[in-house]
Amino acid sequence: MCELPNYNKVCVVQRNKKTGCIPSSIEWMLRYLKIEGIDFDGFQEKFDLEIAIQRYYENRPDKKNTGGDVCGEVKKVYPQTSFKCDKPFKNGEEKLSFIKELIKKGIPVTVSLYRDEKKVSDTKIEVYCHIMPVVKIGDNTITVLDLSKEVDQEETYQKSDIIRQHDELPWGKDIIHWNKGRGS
């Protein structure tokens, strides 16, 4: 089992339970790395692009609440940040192997996990994935922080379930990770 050192010393709670998992996970990684010069007051609201599009970007359709778009907006405001969004993995096993290497190096990373789906019409289904920081990974399990919970945030999944999701479902394939030295 490898884990991020002292991950349990950082506490972030996702304020917008519906769409705020990406900015809250990025906030968690920034706090974990102790990156200086970040104003965390309103951070999640500013970088939750589902909400910020209306408030800050005047309904720009080119902005989406995806890892790449959120990381890009964070970088514009805080150039000292360096996140990378990856999803070129051939399969779920390759993705988990990459995540394990990052965790071994003390580099924070998120994983996108399928949560639910809802039929909104005869031809449309909305799928809900949840982005969460990975804090431990072992031979058979992966432990993440569900920041939408105020307490008991740790959740452990079987790696086989993560692999199956990646390999069989069309969504939840991306990860976000820090892309330079371990802090400022």
Backbone bond lengths (Angstrom), bond angles and torsions (degrees), N, CA, C in turn:
res aa  C-N    CA-C-N  psi(-1)  N-CA   C-N-CA  omega(-1)  CA-C   N-CA-C  phi
1 M - - - 1.466 - - 1.522 108.11 -
2 C 1.313 116.73 129.25 1.460 119.54 171.40 1.523 107.93 -119.26
3 E 1.325 115.57 149.37 1.459 120.07 -177.91 1.514 110.31 -145.83
4 L 1.329 114.79 158.47 1.458 120.24 174.64 1.526 108.13 -69.32
5 P 1.320 118.28 126.67 1.467 119.98 179.16 1.531 110.94 -61.36
6 N 1.304 116.10 135.68 1.474 123.18 174.10 1.525 114.18 57.45
7 Y 1.313 117.67 25.14 1.474 119.69 179.51 1.527 111.62 -59.21
8 N 1.316 116.64 -29.87 1.466 120.42 -177.19 1.527 113.25 -77.01
9 K 1.318 118.17 1.13 1.467 121.92 176.70 1.536 111.40 -88.70
10 V 1.337 116.87 -5.09 1.459 121.50 -178.68 1.527 108.36 -113.91
11 C 1.314 115.76 126.46 1.458 119.85 178.87 1.531 109.57 -124.75
12 V 1.304 115.88 122.26 1.462 123.06 174.78 1.520 106.27 -132.18
13 V 1.315 117.25 136.85 1.459 121.64 175.88 1.529 108.16 -116.10
14 Q 1.292 115.47 130.90 1.469 122.47 178.37 1.523 108.85 -69.74
15 R 1.325 116.08 118.58 1.465 119.52 -175.92 1.533 112.66 -80.75
16 N 1.322 118.21 -41.49 1.459 120.20 176.38 1.524 107.10 -95.13
17 K 1.312 115.87 104.60 1.471 120.84 -173.56 1.522 112.80 -68.93
18 K 1.323 118.32 -19.81 1.461 120.50 -177.25 1.525 112.88 -86.09
19 T 1.329 117.55 -46.28 1.472 119.39 -171.46 1.524 113.84 -128.43
20 G 1.320 118.36 7.71 1.462 119.86 -171.65 1.516 116.93 -96.45
21 C 1.330 118.87 15.30 1.466 118.88 -175.32 1.528 112.92 -70.21
22 I 1.324 118.37 -33.25 1.471 119.07 -179.40 1.529 110.48 -70.51
23 P 1.342 120.02 -53.51 1.466 117.40 -179.71 1.528 113.66 -64.78
24 S 1.328 118.46 -32.76 1.469 118.36 178.33 1.526 110.57 -69.86
25 S 1.319 117.96 -36.12 1.472 120.54 177.10 1.520 111.11 -67.96
26 I 1.327 116.83 -38.77 1.470 120.08 176.38 1.522 109.78 -65.72
27 E 1.343 116.62 -42.18 1.468 119.15 176.01 1.521 110.40 -58.96
28 W 1.332 117.07 -43.63 1.466 120.19 179.49 1.534 110.29 -58.95
29 M 1.338 117.40 -45.53 1.464 120.52 -179.17 1.527 111.32 -63.86
30 L 1.335 117.25 -41.44 1.468 120.45 178.97 1.528 111.21 -63.89
31 R 1.322 116.61 -42.42 1.470 119.96 177.69 1.527 110.48 -66.89
32 Y 1.315 116.76 -41.48 1.465 120.63 179.07 1.530 110.78 -58.85
33 L 1.318 115.94 -42.91 1.468 121.24 -178.68 1.531 113.15 -80.85
34 K 1.338 116.43 -7.83 1.469 122.28 -178.91 1.529 111.67 58.14
35 I 1.322 115.46 44.10 1.457 120.73 178.32 1.531 107.84 -71.35
36 E 1.306 116.37 127.83 1.465 121.61 -176.07 1.531 111.66 -85.17
37 G 1.325 114.05 156.63 1.454 120.63 173.84 1.520 114.71 82.64
38 I 1.321 117.95 16.81 1.468 121.60 179.86 1.528 107.97 -101.33
39 D 1.322 116.78 129.23 1.460 121.53 174.59 1.529 107.43 -92.10
40 F 1.335 115.76 106.02 1.459 119.69 -176.49 1.526 113.07 -83.61
41 D 1.329 118.53 -10.06 1.468 120.46 175.69 1.530 108.59 -66.85
42 G 1.303 116.81 114.79 1.462 120.91 -179.56 1.514 114.64 76.27
43 F 1.334 118.53 7.68 1.463 122.23 -178.23 1.532 111.06 -55.70
44 Q 1.322 116.03 -50.18 1.470 119.17 -177.12 1.525 111.51 -62.34
45 E 1.322 116.81 -40.79 1.459 120.13 -178.97 1.534 111.70 -68.50
46 K 1.312 116.49 -39.29 1.460 119.97 -179.02 1.527 111.80 -67.35
47 F 1.338 116.40 -35.91 1.461 119.44 -174.98 1.527 113.79 -104.85
48 D 1.325 117.36 8.35 1.462 121.03 168.35 1.521 104.72 -85.56
49 L 1.308 116.83 94.31 1.463 120.57 -169.34 1.514 113.55 -67.20
50 E 1.331 118.52 -19.94 1.467 120.05 174.20 1.523 109.82 -60.59
51 I 1.321 116.62 -35.63 1.465 122.03 179.81 1.522 110.60 -94.66
52 A 1.321 116.47 -42.68 1.464 121.29 -175.04 1.524 112.34 -65.44
53 I 1.324 117.47 -27.68 1.470 119.59 177.96 1.523 109.24 -54.71
54 Q 1.319 115.94 -45.27 1.460 119.89 -179.29 1.523 111.35 -71.88
55 R 1.335 117.25 -39.77 1.457 120.87 -172.60 1.531 112.73 -83.14
56 Y 1.330 117.59 -45.00 1.465 121.01 -171.28 1.523 114.22 -107.72
57 Y 1.317 117.80 -29.43 1.460 119.72 -170.07 1.515 113.40 -109.64
58 E 1.306 117.47 7.64 1.458 122.76 175.43 1.525 112.60 51.67
59 N 1.337 114.62 53.09 1.457 122.76 173.85 1.530 113.08 55.99
60 R 1.315 116.19 52.56 1.463 120.39 177.18 1.525 109.44 -84.26
61 P 1.321 118.24 115.79 1.463 120.26 -177.79 1.527 113.28 -69.76
62 D 1.345 117.72 -13.34 1.459 119.25 179.59 1.527 112.12 -79.38
63 K 1.319 118.38 -5.68 1.461 122.41 178.64 1.518 109.53 -101.90
64 K 1.314 116.13 128.12 1.464 122.09 178.86 1.524 108.51 -128.88
65 N 1.316 115.76 159.47 1.458 121.27 178.53 1.532 108.84 -86.62
66 T 1.327 115.09 63.42 1.465 121.08 176.42 1.520 108.26 -112.98
67 G 1.321 116.09 161.39 1.459 119.89 179.02 1.518 112.44 -55.19
68 G 1.327 116.66 -45.68 1.466 120.22 -178.40 1.511 112.95 -63.50
69 D 1.334 116.78 -45.20 1.468 119.72 -179.66 1.523 111.86 -67.06
70 V 1.338 117.13 -42.79 1.463 119.72 -179.85 1.530 109.87 -64.99
71 C 1.322 117.76 -45.89 1.470 120.21 178.64 1.526 111.32 -60.94
72 G 1.336 117.15 -37.83 1.462 121.03 177.85 1.515 112.00 -63.46
73 E 1.331 116.99 -41.84 1.470 120.37 178.85 1.531 111.18 -68.38
74 V 1.336 116.83 -38.81 1.475 120.12 176.86 1.526 109.47 -61.66
75 K 1.318 117.18 -43.37 1.479 121.89 -179.28 1.528 111.61 -62.48
76 K 1.336 117.58 -36.44 1.462 120.44 178.64 1.528 111.42 -63.01
77 V 1.330 116.55 -39.04 1.457 121.15 -178.47 1.525 111.21 -83.88
78 Y 1.328 116.19 -37.08 1.473 121.91 -177.08 1.526 109.04 -125.06
79 P 1.337 117.49 85.65 1.470 120.11 -175.26 1.529 113.76 -64.29
80 Q 1.335 117.64 -13.78 1.463 120.20 178.35 1.535 111.97 -76.75
81 T 1.330 117.25 -5.63 1.465 119.60 178.39 1.519 110.23 -87.16
82 S 1.314 114.86 154.51 1.456 119.88 179.55 1.527 109.49 -150.86
83 F 1.317 114.87 91.82 1.462 120.28 177.78 1.515 109.43 -109.87
84 K 1.302 114.73 152.29 1.457 120.58 176.27 1.525 108.02 -128.89
85 C 1.300 115.54 136.31 1.467 121.48 176.17 1.523 107.13 -106.86
86 D 1.317 115.61 122.55 1.465 120.72 -178.78 1.515 110.50 -119.55
87 K 1.321 115.54 141.75 1.456 120.56 167.40 1.528 112.16 -152.90
88 P 1.325 118.02 31.33 1.463 118.56 179.89 1.537 113.30 -89.94
89 F 1.322 117.43 20.53 1.454 120.18 -173.21 1.527 111.36 -74.72
90 K 1.337 115.38 135.12 1.465 120.45 179.43 1.522 111.37 -65.01
91 N 1.330 115.03 -34.22 1.464 119.60 -177.75 1.527 109.42 -158.46
92 G 1.318 115.07 173.11 1.456 120.83 -177.61 1.516 113.51 -65.15
93 E 1.321 116.84 -32.98 1.467 119.91 178.10 1.527 111.13 -63.24
94 E 1.333 116.15 -43.34 1.457 120.71 178.09 1.531 110.75 -62.45
95 K 1.337 116.63 -41.07 1.466 120.74 178.88 1.525 110.51 -62.42
96 L 1.329 118.18 -46.10 1.463 120.87 -179.20 1.524 111.85 -66.92
97 S 1.303 117.41 -33.93 1.465 120.97 175.83 1.531 110.32 -63.73
98 F 1.332 116.81 -42.23 1.468 121.64 177.75 1.525 110.21 -64.07
99 I 1.331 116.99 -44.36 1.466 121.15 178.28 1.528 110.12 -60.00
100 K 1.321 117.32 -42.54 1.476 120.81 -179.60 1.522 110.97 -61.56
101 E 1.322 117.30 -40.81 1.470 120.34 178.50 1.524 111.10 -63.55
102 L 1.331 117.04 -39.90 1.467 120.17 177.30 1.537 110.55 -63.51
103 I 1.326 116.88 -47.10 1.466 121.14 -179.11 1.528 109.81 -60.96
104 K 1.325 118.18 -41.73 1.471 121.57 177.62 1.526 111.22 -57.49
105 K 1.328 117.41 -34.26 1.466 122.20 -179.56 1.527 112.42 -86.53
106 G 1.334 117.44 -0.14 1.467 120.72 -178.95 1.518 113.06 76.97
107 I 1.320 117.41 23.24 1.466 122.30 -178.63 1.527 108.65 -98.98
108 P 1.333 117.96 121.05 1.458 119.29 -179.53 1.525 111.90 -70.20
109 V 1.333 114.09 147.76 1.455 121.77 -175.74 1.532 108.08 -149.78
110 T 1.317 116.04 150.28 1.463 120.31 174.94 1.526 109.32 -112.37
111 V 1.301 114.35 161.64 1.449 120.73 174.02 1.534 106.96 -131.99
112 S 1.317 115.85 146.95 1.461 122.20 178.57 1.525 108.04 -102.08
113 L 1.340 116.19 122.21 1.457 120.57 -178.48 1.522 110.97 -119.88
114 Y 1.318 115.47 138.18 1.461 122.31 176.12 1.523 108.76 -63.17
115 R 1.332 116.66 134.34 1.464 121.62 178.85 1.513 113.27 -116.56
116 D 1.342 116.90 -46.05 1.463 119.01 -171.61 1.524 109.39 -168.56
117 E 1.293 115.89 166.60 1.458 120.65 172.20 1.516 108.82 -143.18
118 K 1.324 114.93 154.53 1.458 120.71 -176.97 1.523 107.97 -138.90
119 K 1.307 115.98 129.81 1.460 120.95 176.86 1.525 107.64 -78.89
120 V 1.331 116.89 119.61 1.461 120.87 -178.96 1.530 112.51 -103.82
121 S 1.323 116.54 -15.47 1.466 121.69 174.10 1.524 107.40 -162.82
122 D 1.311 116.39 179.67 1.466 119.61 179.46 1.522 112.39 -64.44
123 T 1.321 116.76 -23.64 1.464 120.20 -176.03 1.525 113.93 -116.09
124 K 1.329 117.62 0.05 1.461 118.56 -175.32 1.525 111.37 -132.42
125 I 1.329 114.68 132.97 1.464 122.50 174.46 1.518 107.51 -122.96
126 E 1.329 117.10 129.17 1.464 121.30 174.06 1.522 107.87 -92.08
127 V 1.323 115.45 131.26 1.457 121.71 -179.53 1.516 108.39 -109.07
128 Y 1.304 115.93 138.26 1.454 121.00 -179.65 1.519 109.83 -115.08
129 C 1.328 114.70 117.42 1.456 121.08 173.18 1.523 107.48 -110.78
130 H 1.300 116.46 157.44 1.458 121.06 -178.00 1.521 107.80 -127.89
131 I 1.330 116.71 126.89 1.459 123.31 179.47 1.527 107.47 -92.65
132 M 1.343 116.51 128.69 1.460 120.45 -177.28 1.525 110.52 -142.29
133 P 1.345 117.07 143.87 1.463 119.89 175.22 1.533 111.33 -67.17
134 V 1.317 115.36 138.14 1.468 121.62 174.61 1.528 107.16 -90.24
135 V 1.334 116.61 131.72 1.471 119.25 -178.96 1.521 113.15 -119.32
136 K 1.327 117.69 -21.48 1.466 121.70 178.70 1.524 108.79 -145.27
137 I 1.324 114.65 147.67 1.459 118.94 173.65 1.519 107.67 -147.95
138 G 1.314 115.03 129.81 1.459 120.91 -179.45 1.516 110.69 -121.22
139 D 1.315 115.42 -161.79 1.461 119.38 -179.54 1.525 112.05 -67.83
140 N 1.335 116.62 -36.80 1.464 119.92 -174.86 1.517 114.67 -122.81
141 T 1.329 117.46 -9.37 1.463 120.10 -174.82 1.523 112.11 -131.75
142 I 1.324 113.95 160.42 1.458 121.95 174.26 1.530 105.80 -135.07
143 T 1.328 116.45 134.45 1.457 121.37 -179.69 1.516 108.85 -113.78
144 V 1.322 115.26 130.45 1.461 122.74 -179.39 1.520 108.90 -122.56
145 L 1.334 115.04 167.48 1.461 120.82 173.06 1.519 108.29 -106.82
146 D 1.324 116.59 119.67 1.460 120.83 174.45 1.521 106.93 -88.49
147 L 1.319 115.54 95.83 1.466 121.80 -174.18 1.530 112.21 -70.16
148 S 1.321 117.67 -9.49 1.467 119.24 177.01 1.530 111.32 -74.81
149 K 1.320 116.79 -11.95 1.465 121.55 176.55 1.526 109.25 -94.63
150 E 1.303 116.28 144.43 1.469 119.72 178.31 1.519 111.99 -83.26
151 V 1.319 117.94 -28.63 1.463 122.78 177.45 1.522 108.61 -135.50
152 D 1.320 115.52 164.65 1.474 120.88 178.57 1.524 111.61 49.44
153 Q 1.327 115.71 55.68 1.466 120.64 -175.10 1.524 113.90 -76.39
154 E 1.325 117.91 -20.01 1.463 119.25 -176.94 1.525 111.45 -70.40
155 E 1.330 115.20 131.88 1.461 122.34 174.12 1.519 107.41 -132.15
156 T 1.309 116.05 135.26 1.459 121.15 -179.67 1.521 109.43 -113.07
157 Y 1.316 115.01 133.47 1.460 122.65 -179.85 1.523 109.13 -121.41
158 Q 1.305 115.24 153.32 1.457 120.34 171.62 1.525 107.88 -73.73
159 K 1.319 116.11 135.19 1.460 118.96 178.34 1.533 111.02 -59.64
160 S 1.318 116.71 -32.60 1.472 119.77 179.30 1.531 111.26 -61.28
161 D 1.347 117.55 -33.77 1.471 120.29 177.02 1.523 111.32 -68.73
162 I 1.327 116.68 -39.40 1.466 120.83 178.87 1.529 109.85 -66.52
163 I 1.306 116.06 -42.25 1.467 120.78 178.61 1.529 109.96 -62.25
164 R 1.340 116.74 -45.90 1.462 120.68 179.50 1.526 111.00 -60.30
165 Q 1.344 116.97 -45.03 1.470 119.69 178.51 1.520 110.82 -58.07
166 H 1.328 115.92 -47.20 1.463 119.99 -178.06 1.536 110.52 -62.40
167 D 1.319 116.09 -45.28 1.467 120.34 -172.83 1.524 113.73 -77.84
168 E 1.344 117.74 -29.45 1.458 119.77 -172.03 1.530 114.71 -106.58
169 L 1.325 117.82 -20.34 1.463 120.13 -177.32 1.532 110.42 -106.30
170 P 1.319 118.00 148.97 1.468 120.01 -177.03 1.527 114.16 -81.55
171 W 1.305 119.25 -0.72 1.462 121.72 -176.26 1.521 110.36 -128.51
172 G 1.320 116.07 171.48 1.459 121.05 176.79 1.516 113.58 73.45
173 K 1.317 117.44 30.45 1.461 120.50 -176.52 1.529 113.59 -93.98
174 D 1.327 117.25 -14.98 1.460 120.18 -171.21 1.532 112.51 -90.51
175 I 1.311 113.77 158.18 1.456 122.54 172.71 1.527 107.53 -131.49
176 I 1.315 116.27 157.54 1.465 122.39 173.72 1.520 106.05 -123.31
177 H 1.325 116.67 133.91 1.466 118.79 178.07 1.523 110.67 -144.90
178 W 1.324 114.09 158.58 1.455 121.78 175.37 1.504 107.74 -68.44
179 N 1.335 117.09 142.05 1.460 120.18 -169.67 1.524 114.09 -123.82
180 K 1.324 117.60 22.37 1.462 118.48 172.51 1.507 108.47 -152.36
181 G 1.325 119.13 -165.52 1.460 122.01 -176.75 1.514 114.39 -45.81
182 R 1.298 116.84 161.32 1.467 122.75 -172.97 1.517 112.70 -79.95
183 G 1.312 118.42 61.23 1.450 121.34 176.24 1.512 112.40 116.09
184 S 1.320 115.18 172.57 1.462 119.71 -174.46 1.507 112.10 -84.12
